[in-house]
Amino acid sequence: MPNLLRSILLRLGYAAISLFFISLVTFLADEIAPGDQATVLAGDKGSYETVLRLREELGLNRPWPVRYGEYIGGLARGDFGKSYFGTKEPIIDSLRQTIPMTATLATSAIVLASLIGLVFGTIGAIKKGNPVDSTILVVGTLGVTVPTFVLAPIFVKFFTEYLDLLPGVWKTDRVAPDVFYVIMPIVILAARPAAQLTRLTRASMIETLQQEFIKLARAKGVPASKLYLKHGLRNAILPVVTAIGTNFGYLLTGSYIMETTFLLPGIGSRAIEAIKKGDTPMIQATTLVAGAMFVGINLLVDIVSPLIDPRIRESQV
């Protein structure tokens, strides 16, 4: 256990270093890019004197290491600075309003994708070679190959315009409960990872079911449900868990597209809005939060994997 704890602490250290580099890269990207925030705020007709005044007000005339040190100090206190546009609200308030939407989309999508992947992947492995397995393979291949931006308009056309079952884009005067506005984005987001997890679960289960201990359990008359779920799926699930974690990370960034398409108030739509305006503090904050969530998920997978598979736990001792 001490070695396992040391391994977890080591991964926490890697996660902290990753976040440090994300913050540094996003900060330096603004330094390297042509122009600066003062030029953007002054606009095309802004005079040279106006740009100089804005640089002094924003502190841009100081060396970047000094400003980066203040930026990191602010982050340590939970201060992401203020937006340069609109009401110039504290960015932390904006993040509090948008993180729940992005987290809801990504979490719901990965839960849905995992359930579909585990159930149909297991069925495909058990029914290997028969029409049920072939159907699962065909649907899985379609799910992997059809991109999200093709799937989204098809869903909108079918469920919103043809069947009139679900509302379309998020509106301030929305008439349906909020949950109805996120059902379609969640299903679209879940489609591709569900197909990947189905194929991976099926392949892993088929390999596991060919192992000697499965044959021995079958010879001893172990009931089918116990054979497949306890002995089969339990030993086949490790690569699936790793893939779930990876897909969860990509869903966080993938939700940006859904938020923009369906006008959902999440981090993604706020980030894209900030990029269009050139709102540097908001871009840095949304990038850092997205990176933190991605790193956090991978850290969680690294911690959970040894708890699921004793072989990994033993390799760390």
C-alpha positions in Angstrom: 0.0 0.0 0.0 2.8 2.5 0.7 4.1 1.9 -2.8 0.6 2.4 -4.2 0.2 5.6 -2.2 3.6 6.7 -3.6 2.4 6.0 -7.1 -0.7 8.1 -6.6 1.3 11.0 -5.2 3.7 10.7 -8.2 0.7 11.0 -10.5 -0.6 14.0 -8.6 2.8 15.6 -9.1 2.6 14.9 -12.9 -0.9 16.4 -12.9 0.4 19.5 -11.2 3.3 19.9 -13.7 0.9 19.4 -16.6 -1.4 22.2 -15.3 1.7 24.4 -14.8 2.7 24.0 -18.4 -0.8 24.5 -19.7 -1.0 27.8 -17.9 2.5 28.8 -19.1 1.8 27.9 -22.7 -1.6 29.8 -22.8 0.1 32.8 -21.2 3.1 32.8 -23.6 0.8 32.2 -26.6 -0.6 35.7 -26.0 2.9 37.1 -25.7 4.1 35.6 -29.0 1.0 36.5 -31.0 1.2 39.7 -33.0 -0.4 42.7 -31.3 -1.6 42.6 -27.7 -4.8 43.1 -25.6 -4.3 46.9 -25.7 -4.3 46.9 -29.5 -7.5 44.8 -29.5 -9.3 47.1 -27.0 -8.2 50.3 -28.9 -9.7 49.0 -32.1 -8.8 49.7 -35.7 -9.2 53.5 -35.2 -7.3 53.6 -31.8 -4.4 56.1 -31.7 -0.9 55.2 -30.7 -1.4 57.2 -27.5 -4.6 55.2 -26.7 -2.7 51.9 -27.1 0.1 53.2 -24.8 -2.4 54.3 -22.2 -4.2 50.9 -22.2 -1.0 49.0 -22.0 -0.1 51.0 -18.8 -3.6 50.5 -17.4 -3.5 46.7 -18.0 0.1 46.4 -16.8 1.2 45.1 -20.2 4.3 47.4 -20.2 5.9 45.3 -17.4 8.0 42.2 -18.1 6.0 39.0 -18.8 7.7 37.0 -16.0 6.4 39.5 -13.5 2.9 39.4 -14.9 3.0 35.6 -15.1 4.0 35.4 -11.5 1.0 37.6 -10.6 -1.2 35.5 -12.8 -0.2 32.3 -11.0 -0.6 34.0 -7.6 -4.1 34.9 -8.6 -4.9 31.4 -9.7 -3.7 30.1 -6.4 -6.3 32.3 -4.7 -9.0 31.3 -7.2 -8.8 34.6 -9.0 -8.8 34.3 -12.8 -9.0 38.0 -13.4 -11.7 39.9 -15.2 -13.1 39.8 -18.7 -12.0 42.8 -20.9 -15.4 43.0 -22.5 -19.1 43.4 -21.7 -19.8 43.9 -18.0 -16.1 43.1 -17.3 -17.3 40.5 -14.8 -14.9 38.4 -12.7 -14.1 35.3 -14.7 -14.6 33.0 -11.7 -18.3 34.1 -11.8 -18.6 33.2 -15.4 -16.9 29.8 -14.8 -19.4 29.1 -12.0 -22.2 29.7 -14.4 -20.9 27.6 -17.3 -19.0 24.7 -15.8 -22.3 22.9 -14.7 -23.6 22.8 -18.3 -20.3 21.5 -19.7 -19.9 18.9 -16.9 -23.5 17.8 -17.3 -23.1 17.2 -21.1 -19.8 15.4 -20.8 -20.7 13.3 -17.8 -24.1 12.3 -19.1 -22.7 11.4 -22.5 -19.9 9.2 -21.1 -22.3 7.4 -18.7 -24.7 6.8 -21.6 -21.8 5.7 -23.9 -20.4 3.4 -21.2 -23.7 1.7 -20.6 -24.3 1.1 -24.3 -20.7 0.0 -24.9 -20.6 -2.5 -22.0 -24.0 -4.0 -22.7 -23.8 -4.3 -26.5 -20.1 -5.2 -26.5 -20.8 -8.1 -24.0 -23.7 -9.3 -26.1 -21.7 -9.1 -29.2 -18.9 -11.2 -27.7 -21.4 -13.8 -26.3 -23.2 -14.0 -29.6 -20.1 -13.9 -31.7 -20.7 -14.8 -35.4 -24.5 -14.7 -35.4 -26.8 -12.0 -36.8 -27.0 -10.1 -33.5 -23.2 -9.8 -33.4 -23.1 -8.7 -37.1 -25.7 -6.0 -36.4 -23.8 -4.7 -33.5 -20.6 -4.6 -35.6 -22.3 -2.7 -38.4 -23.9 -0.2 -36.1 -20.6 0.2 -34.2 -18.7 0.8 -37.4 -21.3 3.5 -38.5 -21.1 5.1 -35.1 -17.3 5.4 -35.3 -17.2 6.7 -38.9 -20.0 9.2 -38.9 -18.7 12.5 -37.5 -20.6 14.5 -35.0 -21.1 17.5 -37.3 -23.0 15.2 -39.7 -25.0 13.5 -37.0 -26.2 16.8 -35.3 -28.2 18.2 -38.2 -29.8 14.8 -38.9 -31.0 14.5 -35.3 -32.2 18.1 -35.3 -34.1 17.5 -38.5 -35.7 14.3 -37.3 -36.5 15.0 -33.6 -37.2 18.7 -33.8 -38.7 19.3 -37.2 -40.2 16.0 -38.2 -41.3 14.4 -34.9 -41.5 17.6 -32.9 -40.4 15.7 -29.8 -37.5 17.8 -28.6 -36.7 21.5 -28.6 -33.9 22.8 -30.8 -31.5 25.4 -29.6 -31.3 26.8 -26.0 -33.2 30.1 -25.8 -33.6 32.6 -23.0 -37.4 32.3 -23.3 -37.4 28.6 -23.4 -40.7 26.9 -22.8 -39.7 23.3 -22.1 -37.8 22.2 -19.0 -34.0 22.6 -19.2 -33.4 18.8 -19.4 -35.2 18.6 -22.8 -32.7 21.0 -24.3 -29.7 18.8 -23.4 -31.1 15.4 -24.3 -30.2 15.6 -28.0 -26.7 17.1 -27.5 -26.0 14.3 -25.0 -27.1 11.5 -27.3 -25.1 13.0 -30.2 -22.0 13.4 -28.0 -22.4 9.8 -26.8 -22.8 8.2 -30.2 -19.1 8.0 -31.2 -17.6 6.9 -27.8 -20.5 4.4 -27.5 -19.5 2.8 -30.8 -15.8 2.7 -29.8 -16.5 1.2 -26.4 -18.9 -1.4 -27.9 -16.2 -2.6 -30.3 -13.5 -2.5 -27.6 -15.6 -4.4 -25.0 -16.5 -7.0 -27.6 -12.9 -7.6 -28.6 -11.7 -7.7 -25.0 -14.5 -10.0 -23.9 -13.8 -12.4 -26.8 -10.2 -12.6 -25.8 -11.0 -13.1 -22.2 -13.6 -15.8 -22.9 -10.9 -17.8 -24.7 -8.7 -17.9 -21.6 -8.2 -21.2 -19.7 -9.8 -20.1 -16.5 -13.0 -19.3 -18.4 -13.0 -22.8 -19.9 -12.3 -24.3 -16.5 -15.2 -22.3 -14.9 -17.5 -23.4 -17.8 -16.4 -27.1 -17.2 -17.3 -26.7 -13.5 -20.8 -25.7 -14.5 -20.6 -22.1 -13.4 -23.9 -20.4 -14.4 -23.8 -18.4 -17.6 -24.6 -15.1 -15.9 -21.9 -15.5 -13.4 -19.4 -16.8 -16.0 -19.9 -13.8 -18.3 -20.3 -11.0 -15.8 -18.1 -12.0 -12.9 -15.3 -13.9 -14.6 -15.5 -12.5 -18.2 -16.5 -8.9 -18.0 -14.5 -8.2 -14.8 -11.3 -9.4 -16.4 -12.1 -7.7 -19.8 -13.0 -4.4 -18.4 -9.6 -2.8 -17.7 -8.9 -1.5 -21.3 -12.5 -0.4 -21.4 -12.1 1.7 -18.3 -9.0 3.3 -19.7 -10.8 4.1 -22.9 -13.8 5.5 -20.9 -11.4 7.9 -19.2 -9.8 9.0 -22.5 -13.2 9.4 -24.2 -14.4 11.5 -21.2 -11.6 13.9 -21.7 -12.3 14.3 -25.4 -16.0 14.7 -24.6 -15.2 17.8 -22.6 -13.7 19.4 -25.6 -16.3 17.8 -27.9 -19.0 19.4 -25.9 -17.7 22.8 -27.1 -19.1 21.9 -30.6 -22.5 20.9 -29.1 -22.7 24.0 -26.9 -22.0 26.2 -30.0 -24.5 24.3 -32.2 -27.3 24.3 -29.7 -26.4 27.6 -28.1 -26.0 26.0 -24.7 -24.4 28.2 -22.0 -21.3 26.2 -21.2 -17.5 26.7 -21.1 -17.1 25.9 -24.8 -19.5 28.5 -26.0 -18.0 31.1 -23.7 -14.5 30.1 -24.9 -15.4 30.5 -28.6 -17.1 33.8 -27.8 -13.9 35.0 -26.1 -11.7 33.9 -29.0 -13.9 35.9 -31.4 -13.5 39.0 -29.3 -9.9 38.4 -28.4 -10.7 38.4 -24.7 -7.4 37.0 -23.5 -8.1 36.4 -19.7 -11.3 34.5 -20.6 -9.4 32.4 -23.2 -6.7 31.6 -20.7 -9.2 30.7 -18.0 -11.4 28.4 -20.2 -8.3 26.7 -21.6 -6.9 26.1 -18.2 -10.2 24.8 -16.8 -10.7 22.4 -19.7 -7.1 21.2 -19.3 -7.6 20.7 -15.6 -10.6 18.6 -16.2 -8.8 16.5 -18.8 -5.8 16.0 -16.5 -8.1 15.2 -13.5 -9.9 12.5 -15.5 -6.7 10.9 -16.6 -5.5 11.0 -13.0 -8.7 9.3 -11.8 -8.2 6.5 -14.4 -4.6 6.0 -13.2 -5.8 5.7 -9.6 -8.8 3.5 -10.3 -6.9 1.0 -12.7 -4.8 -0.6 -9.9 -7.9 -1.0 -7.8 -9.6 -2.9 -10.6 -6.7 -5.0 -11.8 -4.5 -6.7 -9.2 -1.8 -7.2 -11.9 -1.3 -3.5 -12.1 -1.3 -3.1 -8.4 1.3 -5.8 -8.0 3.5 -4.2 -10.6 3.5 -1.0 -8.5 4.6 -2.8 -5.3 
